[in-house]
Amino acid sequence: MTHAPPSAAIDLLADFREKNQRRNQVLHWIWDEQGVEAPAYKTGQQKMKYTAEDVNALADDLIWIETRLASHAKSPAELQNERTKLGAKADLYAPAPWLQTKS
């Protein structure tokens, strides 16, 4: 992991945990007209409603998390080199807010 502040990594993991739980519901729970329902072995879970827009937004969120995680997997030099090559698109494809200096 690069030298991101600990709070950035914690926020990223919390975001991943929440989105991944929703992903699991969409993929593995039982679908019907009203939404998705937990399998029998997951007692006490409520039925969740998902629209096509909800699923698309979740997919976009997971892609953004993957992009953020990829930045953490690079060395600081690799990340800075990639950000330099990307120029104005660096924050979109190689986010690293901990590298930005305050004005």
BELUR-V880653 format. One record per residue. N is the residue number from 0. RES is the residue in three letters. D_CENTER is the distance of its C-alpha to the mean C-alpha in Angstrom with 2 decimals. Layout:
n=N res=RES d_center=D_CENTER
n=N res=RES d_center=D_CENTER
This chain:
n=0 res=MET d_center=16.36
n=1 res=THR d_center=17.60
n=2 res=HIS d_center=19.23
n=3 res=ALA d_center=16.49
n=4 res=PRO d_center=17.68
n=5 res=PRO d_center=16.94
n=6 res=SER d_center=15.50
n=7 res=ALA d_center=12.69
n=8 res=ALA d_center=11.79
n=9 res=ILE d_center=12.33
n=10 res=ASP d_center=10.20
n=11 res=LEU d_center=7.16
n=12 res=LEU d_center=8.34
n=13 res=ALA d_center=9.17
n=14 res=ASP d_center=6.00
n=15 res=PHE d_center=4.81
n=16 res=ARG d_center=8.43
n=17 res=GLU d_center=8.78
n=18 res=LYS d_center=6.51
n=19 res=ASN d_center=7.95
n=20 res=GLN d_center=11.24
n=21 res=ARG d_center=11.29
n=22 res=ARG d_center=10.63
n=23 res=ASN d_center=13.50
n=24 res=GLN d_center=15.60
n=25 res=VAL d_center=15.41
n=26 res=LEU d_center=16.25
n=27 res=HIS d_center=18.64
n=28 res=TRP d_center=20.31
n=29 res=ILE d_center=23.52
n=30 res=TRP d_center=23.52
n=31 res=ASP d_center=26.49
n=32 res=GLU d_center=27.47
n=33 res=GLN d_center=26.17
n=34 res=GLY d_center=22.62
n=35 res=VAL d_center=21.41
n=36 res=GLU d_center=23.28
n=37 res=ALA d_center=22.63
n=38 res=PRO d_center=24.75
n=39 res=ALA d_center=28.05
n=40 res=TYR d_center=27.04
n=41 res=LYS d_center=24.43
n=42 res=THR d_center=27.07
n=43 res=GLY d_center=26.53
n=44 res=GLN d_center=23.29
n=45 res=GLN d_center=23.59
n=46 res=LYS d_center=23.24
n=47 res=MET d_center=20.13
n=48 res=LYS d_center=20.52
n=49 res=TYR d_center=18.17
n=50 res=THR d_center=19.31
n=51 res=ALA d_center=18.53
n=52 res=GLU d_center=16.96
n=53 res=ASP d_center=14.67
n=54 res=VAL d_center=13.61
n=55 res=ASN d_center=13.21
n=56 res=ALA d_center=11.12
n=57 res=LEU d_center=8.76
n=58 res=ALA d_center=8.83
n=59 res=ASP d_center=8.29
n=60 res=ASP d_center=5.18
n=61 res=LEU d_center=3.91
n=62 res=ILE d_center=6.12
n=63 res=TRP d_center=5.20
n=64 res=ILE d_center=2.55
n=65 res=GLU d_center=5.67
n=66 res=THR d_center=7.85
n=67 res=ARG d_center=7.38
n=68 res=LEU d_center=8.02
n=69 res=ALA d_center=10.85
n=70 res=SER d_center=12.42
n=71 res=HIS d_center=12.82
n=72 res=ALA d_center=14.47
n=73 res=LYS d_center=17.16
n=74 res=SER d_center=20.31
n=75 res=PRO d_center=20.99
n=76 res=ALA d_center=23.59
n=77 res=GLU d_center=21.50
n=78 res=LEU d_center=18.75
n=79 res=GLN d_center=21.53
n=80 res=ASN d_center=23.33
n=81 res=GLU d_center=20.44
n=82 res=ARG d_center=19.88
n=83 res=THR d_center=23.66
n=84 res=LYS d_center=23.80
n=85 res=LEU d_center=21.14
n=86 res=GLY d_center=23.04
n=87 res=ALA d_center=22.00
n=88 res=LYS d_center=18.80
n=89 res=ALA d_center=17.60
n=90 res=ASP d_center=15.14
n=91 res=LEU d_center=13.50
n=92 res=TYR d_center=13.52
n=93 res=ALA d_center=13.80
n=94 res=PRO d_center=12.58
n=95 res=ALA d_center=14.60
n=96 res=PRO d_center=15.80
n=97 res=TRP d_center=17.79
n=98 res=LEU d_center=19.98
n=99 res=GLN d_center=21.07
n=100 res=THR d_center=24.39
n=101 res=LYS d_center=25.47
n=102 res=SER d_center=28.19
